[in-house]
Amino acid sequence: TSLGNREILKKISPDCAIADGVVDLDGIVDLKGKWRYGIEENASVKDAAKICKEFSPTDHVSAADAPVYILHGNADSIVSIGDSRKYARKCARAGVKAEIDELEGIEHAFILFDYAYDNAFVLETLKKLTNKILKFFRL
């Protein structure tokens, strides 16, 4: 999601191009919670809190952001679907085209072959996702 967030990209490089659109598959959009551990390992706790807030997409939504389509399992115990819901709401309030589809009873990493779900389910999900993306981005 950061690739579609104008404010975050400007912090990385003023010349950084923003994505035309973002497809977020149960992605991390808030670094301030349980995901800050990776930053804390490489920075002081005080700096880690600042860095996490500075680079959390949820905290930097603006009308200049790319449209975002989110697909997230509502049984995800790794990345909270609540974070994705919050991000989608903030995008919508800022005037950014955003849509979240929730997969009923589905856990994290639902889109990987030979991993958590049967490959037939993964393939069917990819087909449905492709159709949703084409409609969402009007391709």
C-alpha positions as YAML, in Angstrom:
chain: A
units: angstrom
residues:
- id: 1
  name: THR
  ca: [0.00, 0.00, 0.00]
- id: 2
  name: SER
  ca: [2.93, 2.33, 0.54]
- id: 3
  name: LEU
  ca: [3.58, 2.39, -3.22]
- id: 4
  name: GLY
  ca: [0.26, 4.17, -3.64]
- id: 5
  name: ASN
  ca: [0.76, 6.61, -0.79]
- id: 6
  name: ARG
  ca: [2.07, 9.97, -2.01]
- id: 7
  name: GLU
  ca: [3.25, 11.24, 1.41]
- id: 8
  name: ILE
  ca: [5.26, 8.11, 2.21]
- id: 9
  name: LEU
  ca: [6.86, 8.02, -1.23]
- id: 10
  name: LYS
  ca: [7.91, 11.70, -0.93]
- id: 11
  name: LYS
  ca: [9.72, 10.83, 2.31]
- id: 12
  name: ILE
  ca: [11.66, 8.14, 0.49]
- id: 13
  name: SER
  ca: [12.49, 10.30, -2.53]
- id: 14
  name: PRO
  ca: [10.94, 13.52, -3.86]
- id: 15
  name: ASP
  ca: [11.14, 12.09, -7.38]
- id: 16
  name: CYS
  ca: [9.54, 8.75, -6.52]
- id: 17
  name: ALA
  ca: [6.62, 7.88, -8.81]
- id: 18
  name: ILE
  ca: [3.37, 6.76, -7.26]
- id: 19
  name: ALA
  ca: [1.66, 3.56, -8.43]
- id: 20
  name: ASP
  ca: [-1.42, 3.94, -10.63]
- id: 21
  name: GLY
  ca: [-3.30, 1.57, -8.35]
- id: 22
  name: VAL
  ca: [-2.75, -0.82, -5.47]
- id: 23
  name: VAL
  ca: [-4.00, -4.35, -4.89]
- id: 24
  name: ASP
  ca: [-3.56, -5.15, -1.20]
- id: 25
  name: LEU
  ca: [-3.82, -8.82, -0.27]
- id: 26
  name: ASP
  ca: [-4.09, -8.90, 3.53]
- id: 27
  name: GLY
  ca: [-1.21, -6.43, 3.72]
- id: 28
  name: ILE
  ca: [0.20, -4.50, 6.65]
- id: 29
  name: VAL
  ca: [-1.09, -0.93, 6.62]
- id: 30
  name: ASP
  ca: [-0.33, 0.05, 10.22]
- id: 31
  name: LEU
  ca: [3.22, -0.33, 11.54]
- id: 32
  name: LYS
  ca: [2.46, 1.10, 14.98]
- id: 33
  name: GLY
  ca: [1.04, -2.06, 16.53]
- id: 34
  name: LYS
  ca: [2.47, -5.54, 16.52]
- id: 35
  name: TRP
  ca: [4.50, -4.86, 13.36]
- id: 36
  name: ARG
  ca: [6.85, -2.35, 14.96]
- id: 37
  name: TYR
  ca: [9.12, -5.14, 16.26]
- id: 38
  name: GLY
  ca: [11.16, -5.21, 13.04]
- id: 39
  name: ILE
  ca: [11.91, -1.52, 13.33]
- id: 40
  name: GLU
  ca: [12.58, -1.70, 17.07]
- id: 41
  name: GLU
  ca: [15.32, -4.24, 16.40]
- id: 42
  name: ASN
  ca: [17.17, -1.62, 14.36]
- id: 43
  name: ALA
  ca: [16.34, 1.61, 16.17]
- id: 44
  name: SER
  ca: [15.82, 2.88, 19.68]
- id: 45
  name: VAL
  ca: [12.28, 2.40, 20.97]
- id: 46
  name: LYS
  ca: [11.72, 6.18, 20.83]
- id: 47
  name: ASP
  ca: [12.92, 6.32, 17.22]
- id: 48
  name: ALA
  ca: [10.97, 3.17, 16.36]
- id: 49
  name: ALA
  ca: [7.66, 4.76, 17.39]
- id: 50
  name: LYS
  ca: [8.42, 7.82, 15.25]
- id: 51
  name: ILE
  ca: [9.50, 5.74, 12.26]
- id: 52
  name: CYS
  ca: [6.45, 3.47, 12.50]
- id: 53
  name: LYS
  ca: [4.08, 6.43, 12.53]
- id: 54
  name: GLU
  ca: [6.01, 8.15, 9.74]
- id: 55
  name: PHE
  ca: [5.71, 5.13, 7.41]
- id: 56
  name: SER
  ca: [2.28, 3.71, 8.31]
- id: 57
  name: PRO
  ca: [-0.04, 4.11, 5.31]
- id: 58
  name: THR
  ca: [-3.04, 4.40, 7.64]
- id: 59
  name: ASP
  ca: [-1.59, 7.61, 9.10]
- id: 60
  name: HIS
  ca: [-0.86, 9.30, 5.77]
- id: 61
  name: VAL
  ca: [-3.91, 8.93, 3.56]
- id: 62
  name: SER
  ca: [-4.48, 11.86, 1.21]
- id: 63
  name: ALA
  ca: [-6.59, 12.61, -1.84]
- id: 64
  name: ALA
  ca: [-3.41, 12.25, -3.95]
- id: 65
  name: ASP
  ca: [-3.10, 8.53, -3.14]
- id: 66
  name: ALA
  ca: [-3.65, 5.78, -5.69]
- id: 67
  name: PRO
  ca: [-6.90, 3.82, -5.72]
- id: 68
  name: VAL
  ca: [-6.71, 0.68, -3.57]
- id: 69
  name: TYR
  ca: [-8.51, -2.63, -3.79]
- id: 70
  name: ILE
  ca: [-8.13, -4.74, -0.64]
- id: 71
  name: LEU
  ca: [-8.82, -8.46, -0.32]
- id: 72
  name: HIS
  ca: [-8.53, -9.78, 3.22]
- id: 73
  name: GLY
  ca: [-9.69, -12.90, 5.03]
- id: 74
  name: ASN
  ca: [-11.91, -12.06, 7.99]
- id: 75
  name: ALA
  ca: [-10.38, -14.90, 10.05]
- id: 76
  name: ASP
  ca: [-6.82, -13.59, 9.55]
- id: 77
  name: SER
  ca: [-4.94, -13.95, 12.83]
- id: 78
  name: ILE
  ca: [-1.66, -12.61, 11.42]
- id: 79
  name: VAL
  ca: [-2.66, -9.23, 9.96]
- id: 80
  name: SER
  ca: [-5.78, -7.73, 11.49]
- id: 81
  name: ILE
  ca: [-8.67, -7.20, 9.10]
- id: 82
  name: GLY
  ca: [-9.57, -4.28, 11.35]
- id: 83
  name: ASP
  ca: [-6.49, -2.45, 10.08]
- id: 84
  name: SER
  ca: [-7.58, -2.99, 6.46]
- id: 85
  name: ARG
  ca: [-11.11, -1.81, 7.27]
- id: 86
  name: LYS
  ca: [-9.75, 1.31, 8.95]
- id: 87
  name: TYR
  ca: [-7.45, 2.02, 6.01]
- id: 88
  name: ALA
  ca: [-10.30, 1.62, 3.49]
- id: 89
  name: ARG
  ca: [-12.50, 3.99, 5.52]
- id: 90
  name: LYS
  ca: [-9.75, 6.61, 5.71]
- id: 91
  name: CYS
  ca: [-9.16, 6.33, 1.96]
- id: 92
  name: ALA
  ca: [-12.86, 6.78, 1.22]
- id: 93
  name: ARG
  ca: [-13.06, 9.83, 3.53]
- id: 94
  name: ALA
  ca: [-10.07, 11.37, 1.72]
- id: 95
  name: GLY
  ca: [-11.74, 10.84, -1.65]
- id: 96
  name: VAL
  ca: [-9.50, 7.94, -2.68]
- id: 97
  name: LYS
  ca: [-11.25, 5.15, -4.51]
- id: 98
  name: ALA
  ca: [-11.06, 2.20, -2.11]
- id: 99
  name: GLU
  ca: [-12.82, -1.11, -1.79]
- id: 100
  name: ILE
  ca: [-12.36, -3.94, 0.67]
- id: 101
  name: ASP
  ca: [-13.64, -7.43, 0.02]
- id: 102
  name: GLU
  ca: [-13.64, -9.82, 2.93]
- id: 103
  name: LEU
  ca: [-13.23, -13.54, 2.47]
- id: 104
  name: GLU
  ca: [-15.48, -15.27, 4.99]
- id: 105
  name: GLY
  ca: [-13.62, -17.58, 7.39]
- id: 106
  name: ILE
  ca: [-10.31, -17.25, 5.54]
- id: 107
  name: GLU
  ca: [-6.93, -16.94, 7.27]
- id: 108
  name: HIS
  ca: [-3.73, -15.21, 6.20]
- id: 109
  name: ALA
  ca: [-1.73, -16.10, 3.04]
- id: 110
  name: PHE
  ca: [-4.80, -17.39, 1.18]
- id: 111
  name: ILE
  ca: [-3.30, -16.58, -2.20]
- id: 112
  name: LEU
  ca: [-0.21, -18.83, -2.05]
- id: 113
  name: PHE
  ca: [-0.12, -22.17, -3.83]
- id: 114
  name: ASP
  ca: [0.99, -25.20, -1.81]
- id: 115
  name: TYR
  ca: [0.68, -23.33, 1.45]
- id: 116
  name: ALA
  ca: [-2.37, -22.81, 3.68]
- id: 117
  name: TYR
  ca: [-5.21, -23.61, 1.29]
- id: 118
  name: ASP
  ca: [-6.03, -26.15, -1.37]
- id: 119
  name: ASN
  ca: [-4.60, -25.15, -4.75]
- id: 120
  name: ALA
  ca: [-8.06, -25.29, -6.35]
- id: 121
  name: PHE
  ca: [-9.24, -22.65, -3.86]
- id: 122
  name: VAL
  ca: [-6.19, -20.48, -4.56]
- id: 123
  name: LEU
  ca: [-6.72, -20.71, -8.32]
- id: 124
  name: GLU
  ca: [-10.43, -19.86, -8.02]
- id: 125
  name: THR
  ca: [-9.59, -16.93, -5.74]
- id: 126
  name: LEU
  ca: [-7.03, -15.65, -8.27]
- id: 127
  name: LYS
  ca: [-9.60, -15.86, -11.07]
- id: 128
  name: LYS
  ca: [-12.17, -13.93, -9.02]
- id: 129
  name: LEU
  ca: [-9.50, -11.44, -7.97]
- id: 130
  name: THR
  ca: [-8.51, -10.84, -11.59]
- id: 131
  name: ASN
  ca: [-12.11, -10.07, -12.53]
- id: 132
  name: LYS
  ca: [-12.54, -7.76, -9.53]
- id: 133
  name: ILE
  ca: [-9.32, -5.91, -10.36]
- id: 134
  name: LEU
  ca: [-10.33, -5.43, -13.99]
- id: 135
  name: LYS
  ca: [-13.67, -3.96, -12.89]
- id: 136
  name: PHE
  ca: [-12.27, -1.91, -10.02]
- id: 137
  name: PHE
  ca: [-9.57, -0.28, -12.12]
- id: 138
  name: ARG
  ca: [-11.78, -0.31, -15.25]
- id: 139
  name: LEU
  ca: [-9.17, -2.12, -17.32]
...
